[in-house]
Amino acid sequence: MKKSRTQPKENLQAIAGAAEILKAHPLFARLEMSCTAAKAESDFATNAFARLVIARWATWSGEFSCRVELNAWRRLSPPEWANVIAQATLHHYFCHPDPENRDQVYSTACSVLAYDFLETIGCGLRPSELQPAQPPRLGHDLPTVLRAFERDQSLLSQFDCLNLNGPGASPFVFDGEPPPISPKDRRQREEALAAAIRASVVQAIDKAGAAASHAIRRNPNSFAGRARSWFIASYPLLASLAAGFEIIEDEAICKSLDISIAAVDSELCRIYINPLFAWTYESMKFAIAHELLHVGLRHEPRRQGRDPYLWNVACDYVINGWLVTMGIGTIPTGDLLLDPELGFERESAEAIYDRIVSDLRTMRRLAKARTMAGKGLPDMISKRPAAWWNGPGVDLDEFYRRSLYDGLDLQLSRTGRGLLPGELVEEIRALHHRPIPWDVALSQWLDNFFPPIEAKRSFMRASRRQSSAPDIPRPVWLRPEEQRKARTFGAVLDTSGSMSPRLLARALGAIASYAESRDVPYVRVMQCDAGVHDMGYVAPETLMGRVEVKGRGGTILQPAVDRLQSVDDFPRDAPFLIITDGSCDVLTVRREHAYLMPEGCRLPFQTAAPRFALETES
């Protein structure tokens, strides 16, 4: 009988080094697994690396244990042994060892899944003998991979090299006849793996955040640190946003910014927490969710020239009502903006703002209401305009929109809508789609008044005759000239000193481009500051050239509107466009009309007419 060789000492040292690598790994350090070196060389084939042995704890007990046995006679480096042990560990926590499935196809499919997951997270170095010629990429679950093997039997020989126990051999060895995995054991392993993945993600994010901000130290055991970790690990809707924001708990900073409870700075990606406030863990969750929703719902860019504090009040009414409905934490103090009887959480922030400013008594009462920042102070901190970012890559607005939308998608796929208010879901989905550019929206509005001119057949003009039948007269297609001449619209141009020449040029250029593309031969243009300057009918190509601007004084637009409505040569059903910055008088318009205004400007009166925001160049 051939005497078995002893385990080489250098191989045992490499296995010990692999154990140290796994202890330092963010995922596998949290997964318990028994790992030993095999005692007999004859237990393994020459091309085997490891196997999972499922054995009974005791003869009187029905419980079974799982351990990893390593072929210590194979010469591998510590990183390579770490990769082998990691794959065996994944087999256990994926619940792959199944006494009812012992065929080669099943074991190879399990090896494919473990290999794909291991390649994604990375651990050690893959031994060359266990490396396939090309990545499998057959699916993300066991039934899908098994179906792929059924469709193409050549895949079995192609990926059989992934088996830890060698090609053609199962990596799962059963000592005795263990029963199938119970639902309780399966659930425990899945929960342990999920907890390890969440903890490793939080650790990776914290490590990246620490590298990006050396000066700020975060206490992971504080209420704020625990709440932030809870959002990242357990609440997908706000996980991405929470991961991207730094929690600042600094008394001096909060005092300098006049923050009594909390505030958010979307530009610096910081949430400020006042440590002097009497916090509880649940109230901290509420405050962080409140500030993250301000950012995710893009409340700052949506302000559009409104009063900053009253706009903040309107947004707080919506957010606080939603958070109470969703059951996220508890409201930090009873005097924050929350009134379920008003039903504000069922309205948009824009509608609530309009209700506030139209009621003088309500506006005075809310002028001293308390936000997260304090009485009379907004908790959205911003010192730059909404469109300040013009660098390379994705801008902040797109990043925050995508983060909240991806969080909603993950939340719905994991737990369903649950306690999420329907209005919040609709608003997130609406914000995910970028608004239509102003020039496109303006063209769509004008298209309602200028349908394409229908060509008509006419025998009044000679047409080309076909060579095959020259004696047969054929009609010509004509566009009626009377229809073309009736296609016009008016433009009331605010030429006061507050309108910059660049804005006027962009607005006139957009109007001229549309008129040329829709067969509008002339546009009736009225310039107006304190007086009216009628330019008459102007061809679109003239507006694209040099236009003399008259006025540059005060702003009274009603005389220009009245003249355009009363002139005899202007069609009664023709619309007109009012171009202004909002610093004008209250207008009374009896025709179809719309307003083209610079972004962020507002009219001093209520109107149902469409308003298009002319984007300002940075």
C-alpha positions as CSV (number, residue, x, y, z in Angstrom):
1,M,0.0,0.0,0.0
2,K,1.3,3.4,-1.0
3,K,2.1,5.7,1.9
4,S,0.3,9.1,1.7
5,R,2.6,12.1,1.6
6,T,2.4,14.7,4.4
7,Q,1.0,18.1,3.7
8,P,3.7,20.4,2.4
9,K,4.4,23.1,5.0
10,E,4.6,25.9,2.4
11,N,1.1,25.0,1.1
12,L,-0.3,25.1,4.7
13,Q,1.3,28.6,5.1
14,A,-0.4,29.7,1.9
15,I,-3.8,28.5,3.2
16,A,-3.2,30.4,6.4
17,G,-2.4,33.5,4.4
18,A,-5.6,33.0,2.5
19,A,-7.5,33.0,5.7
20,E,-6.0,36.4,6.6
21,I,-7.1,37.8,3.2
22,L,-10.7,36.6,3.8
23,K,-10.7,38.2,7.3
24,A,-9.9,41.5,5.7
25,H,-12.4,41.2,2.9
26,P,-15.5,43.4,3.5
27,L,-18.0,40.6,2.6
28,F,-16.3,37.3,3.5
29,A,-15.1,38.5,6.8
30,R,-18.8,38.5,7.9
31,L,-19.6,35.0,6.5
32,E,-18.8,32.1,8.9
33,M,-17.4,29.0,7.2
34,S,-15.4,26.0,8.6
35,C,-12.3,25.4,6.5
36,T,-9.7,22.6,7.0
37,A,-7.0,20.9,5.0
38,A,-7.7,17.3,4.0
39,K,-5.9,14.6,5.9
40,A,-5.4,12.1,3.0
41,E,-4.1,13.0,-0.4
42,S,-6.2,10.1,-1.9
43,D,-9.4,12.0,-1.0
44,F,-8.8,14.3,-4.0
45,A,-8.1,13.9,-7.7
46,T,-4.9,15.3,-9.0
47,N,-6.7,18.3,-10.6
48,A,-9.0,19.0,-7.6
49,F,-8.7,22.1,-5.3
50,A,-11.5,21.8,-2.7
51,R,-14.8,20.3,-1.9
52,L,-17.8,20.9,0.4
53,V,-18.4,18.0,2.8
54,I,-21.9,17.8,4.3
55,A,-21.8,15.5,7.3
56,R,-24.0,14.6,10.3
57,W,-23.1,16.2,13.6
58,A,-24.0,13.1,15.6
59,T,-25.7,9.8,15.1
60,W,-28.5,10.6,17.4
61,S,-29.1,14.1,15.9
62,G,-30.7,15.0,12.6
63,E,-28.5,18.1,12.1
64,F,-25.8,18.3,9.5
65,S,-22.7,20.5,9.2
66,C,-21.0,21.9,6.1
67,R,-17.2,22.4,5.9
68,V,-14.7,23.1,3.2
69,E,-11.9,20.6,2.7
70,L,-8.9,21.8,0.8
71,N,-6.4,19.8,-1.2
72,A,-3.3,20.9,0.6
73,W,-1.1,19.1,-1.9
74,R,-1.9,21.7,-4.6
75,R,0.6,24.5,-4.8
76,L,-1.3,27.9,-4.9
77,S,-0.5,31.4,-3.6
78,P,-2.5,32.9,-0.7
79,P,-4.6,35.1,-3.1
80,E,-5.5,32.0,-5.2
81,W,-6.4,29.9,-2.1
82,A,-8.6,32.9,-1.0
83,N,-10.5,32.8,-4.3
84,V,-11.1,29.0,-4.0
85,I,-12.3,29.3,-0.4
86,A,-14.5,32.2,-1.3
87,Q,-16.2,30.2,-4.1
88,A,-16.8,27.3,-1.7
89,T,-18.3,29.7,0.9
90,L,-20.7,31.2,-1.7
91,H,-21.9,27.6,-2.6
92,H,-22.9,27.2,1.0
93,Y,-24.7,30.5,1.4
94,F,-26.3,30.1,-2.0
95,C,-27.8,26.8,-0.7
96,H,-26.2,24.9,-3.6
97,P,-25.4,21.6,-1.8
98,D,-28.6,19.6,-2.4
99,P,-28.8,15.8,-1.9
100,E,-31.6,15.6,-4.4
101,N,-29.4,17.1,-7.2
102,R,-26.1,15.4,-7.6
103,D,-25.6,15.4,-11.4
104,Q,-22.8,17.1,-13.3
105,V,-25.1,19.7,-15.0
106,Y,-26.4,20.9,-11.6
107,S,-23.0,21.2,-10.0
108,T,-21.6,23.1,-13.1
109,A,-24.5,25.5,-13.0
110,C,-23.9,26.2,-9.3
111,S,-20.2,26.8,-10.1
112,V,-21.2,29.2,-12.9
113,L,-23.3,31.3,-10.5
114,A,-20.7,31.4,-7.8
115,Y,-18.0,32.3,-10.3
116,D,-20.1,35.2,-11.8
117,F,-20.8,36.6,-8.3
118,L,-17.2,36.3,-7.3
119,E,-15.9,38.0,-10.4
120,T,-18.3,40.9,-9.6
121,I,-17.2,41.5,-6.0
122,G,-13.6,40.4,-6.4
123,C,-11.6,38.3,-4.0
124,G,-8.0,37.1,-4.3
125,L,-6.7,35.8,-7.6
126,R,-8.4,33.2,-9.8
127,P,-6.2,30.0,-10.4
128,S,-5.5,29.6,-14.1
129,E,-7.0,26.0,-14.1
130,L,-10.3,27.4,-12.8
131,Q,-10.5,30.2,-15.3
132,P,-12.8,29.7,-18.3
133,A,-11.9,30.8,-21.8
134,Q,-14.7,33.4,-21.7
135,P,-17.1,34.6,-19.0
136,P,-20.3,32.5,-18.7
137,R,-22.9,35.2,-18.4
138,L,-25.7,32.7,-18.6
139,G,-28.1,34.3,-16.0
140,H,-28.4,35.5,-12.5
141,D,-30.3,32.6,-11.0
142,L,-30.1,28.9,-11.0
143,P,-33.2,28.0,-13.1
144,T,-32.0,30.4,-15.8
145,V,-28.5,28.8,-16.0
146,L,-30.0,25.3,-16.0
147,R,-32.2,26.2,-18.9
148,A,-29.2,27.6,-20.8
149,F,-27.4,24.2,-20.3
150,E,-30.5,22.4,-21.6
151,R,-30.6,24.6,-24.8
152,D,-26.9,24.2,-25.5
153,Q,-25.2,21.0,-24.2
154,S,-21.8,22.2,-25.3
155,L,-21.8,24.7,-22.5
156,L,-21.2,21.8,-20.0
157,S,-17.8,21.0,-21.4
158,Q,-17.0,24.7,-21.8
159,F,-17.6,25.6,-18.1
160,D,-16.9,22.3,-16.4
161,C,-13.5,23.7,-15.4
162,L,-15.2,26.0,-12.8
163,N,-15.8,23.0,-10.5
164,L,-13.6,23.2,-7.4
165,N,-13.4,19.4,-7.2
166,G,-12.1,19.1,-10.8
167,P,-13.9,18.7,-14.1
168,G,-16.6,16.0,-14.1
169,A,-16.7,15.7,-10.3
170,S,-19.2,17.4,-8.0
171,P,-17.9,19.9,-5.5
172,F,-20.5,18.6,-3.0
173,V,-19.7,15.5,-1.0
174,F,-22.4,14.0,1.3
175,D,-21.4,11.9,4.3
176,G,-24.5,9.8,4.9
177,E,-27.9,10.7,3.6
178,P,-28.8,14.2,4.8
179,P,-32.3,15.5,4.2
180,P,-33.0,18.4,1.8
181,I,-32.3,21.9,3.0
182,S,-35.1,23.0,5.2
183,P,-36.9,26.4,4.6
184,K,-35.6,27.6,7.9
185,D,-31.9,26.9,7.0
186,R,-32.4,28.4,3.6
187,R,-33.8,31.6,5.0
188,Q,-31.1,31.9,7.6
189,R,-28.3,31.5,5.0
190,E,-30.0,34.0,2.7
191,E,-30.5,36.5,5.5
192,A,-26.9,36.1,6.6
193,L,-25.6,36.7,3.1
194,A,-27.9,39.7,2.6
195,A,-26.7,41.3,5.9
196,A,-23.1,40.8,4.9
197,I,-23.7,42.4,1.5
198,R,-25.4,45.4,3.1
199,A,-22.6,45.8,5.7
200,S,-19.9,45.6,3.0
201,V,-21.7,48.2,0.9
202,V,-22.0,50.6,3.8
203,Q,-18.3,50.0,4.6
204,A,-17.3,50.7,1.0
205,I,-19.3,53.9,0.8
206,D,-17.9,55.1,4.2
207,K,-14.4,54.4,3.0
208,A,-14.9,56.3,-0.3
209,G,-16.5,59.2,1.6
210,A,-13.6,59.3,4.1
211,A,-11.1,59.4,1.2
212,A,-13.0,62.3,-0.4
213,S,-13.3,64.3,2.8
214,H,-10.3,63.9,5.1
215,A,-11.1,66.9,7.2
216,I,-14.5,65.8,8.3
217,R,-14.8,62.8,10.7
218,R,-18.1,61.0,11.0
219,N,-19.2,59.2,14.2
220,P,-20.9,56.0,12.9
221,N,-22.4,55.3,16.3
222,S,-24.2,58.6,16.6
223,F,-27.9,58.9,15.8
224,A,-27.1,60.6,12.5
225,G,-24.6,57.9,11.5
226,R,-26.9,55.1,12.5
227,A,-29.9,56.7,10.6
228,R,-27.8,57.3,7.5
229,S,-26.6,53.6,7.6
230,W,-30.2,52.5,8.0
231,F,-31.3,54.3,4.9
232,I,-28.4,52.9,2.9
233,A,-29.0,49.3,4.0
234,S,-32.7,49.1,4.6
235,Y,-34.6,51.8,2.7
236,P,-33.9,51.6,-1.1
237,L,-36.0,54.7,-2.0
238,L,-33.5,57.1,-0.3
239,A,-30.4,54.8,-0.2
240,S,-28.6,56.3,-3.2
241,L,-29.1,59.9,-1.9
242,A,-28.1,59.0,1.6
243,A,-24.9,57.4,0.3
244,G,-24.0,60.6,-1.5
245,F,-24.4,63.0,1.3
246,E,-22.1,63.8,4.2
247,I,-23.6,64.3,7.7
248,I,-22.1,67.3,9.4
249,E,-22.7,67.4,13.2
250,D,-20.8,70.6,14.2
251,E,-22.2,73.1,16.7
252,A,-20.0,76.0,15.3
253,I,-21.1,75.4,11.7
254,C,-24.8,75.2,12.6
255,K,-24.5,78.4,14.6
256,S,-22.8,80.3,11.8
257,L,-25.6,79.1,9.3
258,D,-28.4,79.8,11.8
259,I,-29.6,76.1,11.8
260,S,-31.6,75.2,14.8
261,I,-32.5,71.6,13.8
262,A,-31.2,70.5,10.4
263,A,-30.6,71.8,6.8
264,V,-29.3,70.6,3.5
265,D,-26.8,71.9,0.9
266,S,-27.4,70.2,-2.4
267,E,-24.3,71.7,-4.0
268,L,-21.8,70.6,-1.3
269,C,-23.8,67.3,-0.8
270,R,-24.0,67.9,3.0
271,I,-26.7,67.6,5.6
272,Y,-26.2,69.8,8.6
273,I,-27.4,68.4,12.0
274,N,-27.4,70.6,15.1
275,P,-26.0,68.4,17.9
276,L,-27.5,70.7,20.6
277,F,-31.0,69.7,19.6
278,A,-32.6,67.0,21.8
279,W,-32.4,64.2,19.2
280,T,-33.8,60.7,19.3
281,Y,-33.0,58.0,16.8
282,E,-36.5,58.1,15.3
283,S,-36.5,61.9,15.0
284,M,-33.1,61.8,13.4
285,K,-34.5,59.4,10.7
286,F,-37.3,61.9,10.1
287,A,-35.0,64.8,9.7
288,I,-32.5,63.1,7.3
289,A,-35.4,61.8,5.2
290,H,-36.9,65.3,5.1
291,E,-33.7,66.9,3.8
292,L,-33.0,64.1,1.3
293,L,-36.5,64.5,-0.2
294,H,-35.9,68.3,-0.6
295,V,-32.9,67.4,-2.8
296,G,-34.4,64.4,-4.6
297,L,-37.6,66.2,-5.5
298,R,-35.5,69.1,-6.8
299,H,-37.2,71.8,-4.7
300,E,-34.5,74.4,-5.3
301,P,-34.6,74.5,-9.1
302,R,-38.4,74.4,-9.0
303,R,-38.5,77.6,-7.0
304,Q,-38.4,79.6,-10.2
305,G,-38.3,83.1,-8.6
306,R,-40.7,82.4,-5.8
307,D,-40.1,83.8,-2.3
308,P,-37.4,81.4,-0.8
309,Y,-38.9,81.1,2.6
310,L,-42.6,80.7,1.6
311,W,-41.6,78.2,-1.1
312,N,-39.7,76.3,1.6
313,V,-42.8,76.3,3.8
314,A,-44.9,74.9,0.9
315,C,-42.4,72.1,0.3
316,D,-42.2,71.3,4.0
317,Y,-46.0,70.9,4.3
318,V,-45.8,68.3,1.5
319,I,-42.8,66.4,2.7
320,N,-43.8,66.3,6.4
321,G,-47.2,64.9,5.5
322,W,-45.7,62.2,3.3
323,L,-43.1,61.2,5.9
324,V,-45.8,60.8,8.6
325,T,-47.9,58.7,6.1
326,M,-44.8,56.5,5.3
327,G,-44.0,56.0,9.0
328,I,-40.4,57.0,8.7
329,G,-39.3,58.1,12.2
330,T,-41.1,60.7,14.3
331,I,-41.4,64.4,13.8
332,P,-38.6,66.1,15.8
333,T,-40.8,68.9,17.3
334,G,-44.5,69.6,17.3
335,D,-44.3,73.1,15.9
336,L,-43.0,72.0,12.5
337,L,-45.2,72.5,9.4
338,L,-47.7,69.7,9.6
339,D,-51.5,70.0,9.4
340,P,-53.3,66.9,8.2
341,E,-56.7,68.7,8.3
342,L,-55.5,71.0,5.4
343,G,-54.7,68.0,3.2
344,F,-51.6,69.7,1.8
345,E,-49.8,66.4,1.3
346,R,-52.2,65.7,-1.5
347,E,-51.2,68.8,-3.4
348,S,-48.0,69.9,-5.1
349,A,-45.7,72.4,-3.6
350,E,-46.5,74.9,-6.4
351,A,-50.3,74.7,-5.6
352,I,-49.7,75.2,-1.9
353,Y,-47.4,78.2,-2.6
354,D,-50.2,79.8,-4.7
355,R,-52.7,79.2,-1.9
356,I,-50.3,80.8,0.6
357,V,-49.5,84.0,-1.3
358,S,-53.1,84.5,-2.3
359,D,-54.2,84.7,1.3
360,L,-52.6,87.6,3.1
361,R,-53.7,86.3,6.6
362,T,-52.1,82.9,6.0
363,M,-48.9,84.5,4.6
364,R,-48.6,86.7,7.7
365,R,-49.2,83.7,10.0
366,L,-46.6,81.5,8.2
367,A,-44.0,84.3,8.1
368,K,-42.9,83.1,11.6
369,A,-43.5,79.4,11.1
370,R,-40.7,77.0,11.9
371,T,-38.9,75.0,9.4
372,M,-36.0,72.6,10.1
373,A,-33.6,75.5,10.0
374,G,-35.6,77.6,12.4
375,K,-38.3,80.3,12.5
376,G,-38.5,82.4,9.4
377,L,-35.5,80.5,7.8
378,P,-35.4,78.1,4.8
379,D,-33.6,74.8,5.4
380,M,-32.4,74.6,1.8
381,I,-29.0,76.3,1.7
382,S,-27.9,77.5,-1.7
383,K,-25.6,80.5,-2.7
384,R,-25.6,79.8,-6.4
385,P,-28.3,79.8,-9.1
386,A,-30.0,76.5,-10.0
387,A,-28.2,76.1,-13.3
388,W,-24.7,76.9,-12.0
389,W,-23.1,73.6,-12.9
390,N,-21.6,73.5,-16.4
391,G,-18.7,71.2,-15.9
392,P,-18.1,67.8,-17.6
393,G,-20.1,64.7,-16.7
394,V,-23.6,64.5,-15.3
395,D,-24.9,67.6,-13.6
396,L,-26.2,67.7,-10.1
397,D,-29.8,68.0,-11.2
398,E,-29.6,64.8,-13.3
399,F,-27.7,63.0,-10.6
400,Y,-30.4,63.7,-7.9
401,R,-33.3,62.9,-10.2
402,R,-31.7,59.6,-11.2
403,S,-30.8,58.7,-7.6
404,L,-34.3,59.1,-6.3
405,Y,-35.9,57.4,-9.3
406,D,-33.6,54.4,-9.0
407,G,-34.3,54.2,-5.3
408,L,-38.1,54.2,-6.1
409,D,-37.6,51.4,-8.6
410,L,-35.6,49.3,-6.1
411,Q,-38.1,50.0,-3.4
412,L,-41.1,48.9,-5.5
413,S,-39.3,45.8,-6.8
414,R,-38.4,44.7,-3.2
415,T,-41.4,45.5,-1.0
416,G,-44.0,47.0,-3.4
417,R,-45.4,50.5,-2.8
418,G,-46.4,49.8,0.8
419,L,-46.8,53.0,2.7
420,L,-45.4,55.3,0.0
421,P,-48.0,57.9,-0.8
422,G,-49.3,57.8,-4.4
423,E,-48.6,61.5,-4.9
424,L,-45.0,61.0,-3.9
425,V,-44.6,58.1,-6.4
426,E,-46.2,60.2,-9.2
427,E,-44.0,63.2,-8.4
428,I,-40.8,61.1,-8.5
429,R,-41.7,59.6,-11.8
430,A,-42.6,63.0,-13.3
431,L,-39.3,64.5,-12.2
432,H,-37.4,61.6,-13.8
433,H,-38.4,62.9,-17.2
434,R,-36.7,66.1,-18.1
435,P,-39.0,69.0,-19.0
436,I,-39.5,69.8,-22.7
437,P,-37.1,72.5,-23.8
438,W,-38.7,75.9,-24.0
439,D,-38.3,76.3,-27.8
440,V,-39.9,72.9,-28.4
441,A,-42.8,73.7,-26.0
442,L,-43.3,77.0,-27.7
443,S,-43.4,75.4,-31.2
444,Q,-45.9,72.8,-29.9
445,W,-48.2,75.7,-28.7
446,L,-48.0,77.6,-32.0
447,D,-48.7,74.4,-33.9
448,N,-52.2,74.5,-32.6
449,F,-52.8,77.6,-34.7
450,F,-50.8,76.8,-37.8
451,P,-51.7,73.3,-39.2
452,P,-49.9,72.3,-42.4
453,I,-51.3,73.9,-45.5
454,E,-53.2,71.3,-47.6
455,A,-52.3,71.4,-51.3
456,K,-55.3,71.3,-53.7
457,R,-55.5,70.1,-57.3
458,S,-56.2,72.7,-59.9
459,F,-56.5,72.8,-63.7
460,M,-56.1,76.6,-63.8
461,R,-52.3,76.3,-64.4
462,A,-50.6,74.1,-66.9
463,S,-48.9,71.1,-65.6
464,R,-46.3,68.8,-67.0
465,R,-47.8,66.1,-69.2
466,Q,-46.7,62.6,-69.2
467,S,-44.8,61.5,-72.2
468,S,-46.9,58.3,-72.5
469,A,-50.1,60.3,-72.7
470,P,-49.3,63.9,-73.8
471,D,-52.9,64.6,-74.9
472,I,-54.3,64.1,-71.4
473,P,-54.2,67.3,-69.2
474,R,-53.3,66.7,-65.6
475,P,-53.9,68.9,-62.6
476,V,-51.2,70.7,-60.7
477,W,-51.0,70.8,-56.9
478,L,-51.2,74.3,-55.5
479,R,-51.1,75.8,-52.0
480,P,-53.8,78.4,-51.7
481,E,-52.2,81.8,-51.3
482,E,-55.1,83.2,-49.2
483,Q,-54.4,80.5,-46.6
484,R,-50.7,81.3,-46.5
485,K,-51.4,85.1,-46.1
486,A,-53.7,84.4,-43.2
487,R,-51.0,82.6,-41.3
488,T,-49.5,85.1,-38.9
489,F,-49.2,85.9,-35.2
490,G,-48.3,88.9,-33.1
491,A,-45.3,89.5,-30.8
492,V,-45.4,92.1,-28.0
493,L,-41.8,92.8,-27.2
494,D,-40.8,94.3,-23.8
495,T,-38.0,96.7,-24.6
496,S,-37.6,98.2,-21.2
497,G,-34.2,98.6,-19.6
498,S,-34.6,95.4,-17.5
499,M,-34.6,93.2,-20.7
500,S,-31.0,92.4,-21.9
501,P,-30.3,92.5,-25.6
502,R,-29.0,88.9,-25.5
503,L,-32.4,87.7,-24.2
504,L,-34.3,89.7,-26.8
505,A,-32.1,88.2,-29.6
506,R,-32.6,84.7,-28.4
507,A,-36.4,85.1,-28.2
508,L,-36.6,86.8,-31.7
509,G,-34.4,84.1,-33.2
510,A,-36.7,81.3,-31.9
511,I,-39.8,83.1,-33.3
512,A,-38.2,83.7,-36.7
513,S,-37.0,80.1,-36.9
514,Y,-40.5,78.7,-36.2
515,A,-42.1,81.1,-38.6
516,E,-39.9,80.1,-41.5
517,S,-40.4,76.3,-40.8
518,R,-44.2,76.6,-40.7
519,D,-44.8,78.8,-43.7
520,V,-45.6,81.9,-41.7
521,P,-44.8,84.8,-44.1
522,Y,-45.0,87.7,-41.6
523,V,-45.1,88.4,-37.9
524,R,-46.7,91.4,-36.4
525,V,-44.2,92.9,-33.9
526,M,-45.0,95.5,-31.3
527,Q,-42.1,97.0,-29.2
528,C,-43.2,98.6,-25.9
529,D,-41.6,100.2,-22.9
530,A,-43.4,103.3,-21.7
531,G,-44.7,103.8,-25.2
532,V,-45.8,101.7,-28.2
533,H,-43.5,101.3,-31.2
534,D,-45.3,99.4,-34.0
535,M,-42.9,97.6,-36.4
536,G,-45.8,96.4,-38.6
537,Y,-45.6,93.1,-40.3
538,V,-42.0,91.8,-40.4
539,A,-40.6,88.9,-42.4
540,P,-39.0,86.1,-40.4
541,E,-35.6,86.6,-42.1
542,T,-35.6,90.2,-41.0
543,L,-35.9,89.2,-37.4
544,M,-32.9,87.0,-37.8
545,G,-30.8,90.0,-38.9
546,R,-30.2,93.3,-37.2
547,V,-33.3,94.6,-35.4
548,E,-33.5,98.2,-34.1
549,V,-34.8,98.1,-30.5
550,K,-36.6,101.2,-29.4
551,G,-37.4,102.2,-25.9
552,R,-35.2,101.0,-23.0
553,G,-37.4,103.0,-20.5
554,G,-40.1,101.8,-18.2
555,T,-42.6,98.9,-18.7
556,I,-46.2,99.4,-19.6
557,L,-47.4,96.7,-22.0
558,Q,-51.2,97.1,-21.9
559,P,-51.2,99.8,-24.6
560,A,-49.3,97.5,-27.0
561,V,-51.7,94.7,-26.3
562,D,-54.7,96.9,-26.9
563,R,-53.4,98.2,-30.2
564,L,-52.7,94.7,-31.4
565,Q,-56.2,93.6,-30.5
566,S,-57.8,96.6,-32.2
567,V,-55.9,96.9,-35.5
568,D,-58.1,96.0,-38.6
569,D,-55.4,94.2,-40.6
570,F,-54.6,91.7,-37.8
571,P,-56.6,88.5,-38.0
572,R,-59.1,88.1,-35.1
573,D,-58.2,84.4,-34.5
574,A,-54.4,84.9,-34.7
575,P,-52.5,84.4,-31.4
576,F,-49.8,86.6,-30.0
577,L,-46.8,86.1,-27.8
578,I,-45.8,88.5,-25.0
579,I,-42.0,88.5,-24.4
580,T,-41.2,90.1,-21.0
581,D,-39.2,89.6,-17.8
582,G,-42.3,89.9,-15.6
583,S,-41.5,93.5,-14.4
584,C,-44.6,94.9,-16.1
585,D,-48.2,96.1,-15.4
586,V,-51.2,93.8,-14.9
587,L,-52.4,92.8,-18.4
588,T,-55.9,92.2,-19.7
589,V,-55.8,90.1,-22.9
590,R,-58.9,88.9,-24.8
591,R,-57.1,86.8,-27.4
592,E,-55.2,83.5,-27.3
593,H,-51.8,84.4,-26.0
594,A,-48.8,83.1,-24.2
595,Y,-45.8,84.5,-22.3
596,L,-42.1,83.9,-23.0
597,M,-40.1,84.9,-20.0
598,P,-36.5,84.4,-18.7
599,E,-36.0,81.4,-16.5
600,G,-36.8,82.2,-12.8
601,C,-39.0,85.3,-13.6
602,R,-42.7,85.5,-12.6
603,L,-45.7,87.6,-13.6
604,P,-47.1,90.0,-11.0
605,F,-50.6,88.5,-11.6
606,Q,-52.4,85.2,-12.0
607,T,-53.1,83.9,-15.5
608,A,-54.2,80.7,-17.2
609,A,-52.2,81.5,-20.3
610,P,-49.2,79.2,-21.1
611,R,-45.8,80.4,-19.8
612,F,-42.5,79.4,-21.4
613,A,-39.2,79.8,-19.5
614,L,-36.5,81.1,-21.8
615,E,-33.3,79.4,-20.5
616,T,-30.6,81.9,-19.6
617,E,-27.1,81.2,-20.7
618,S,-24.5,80.6,-17.9
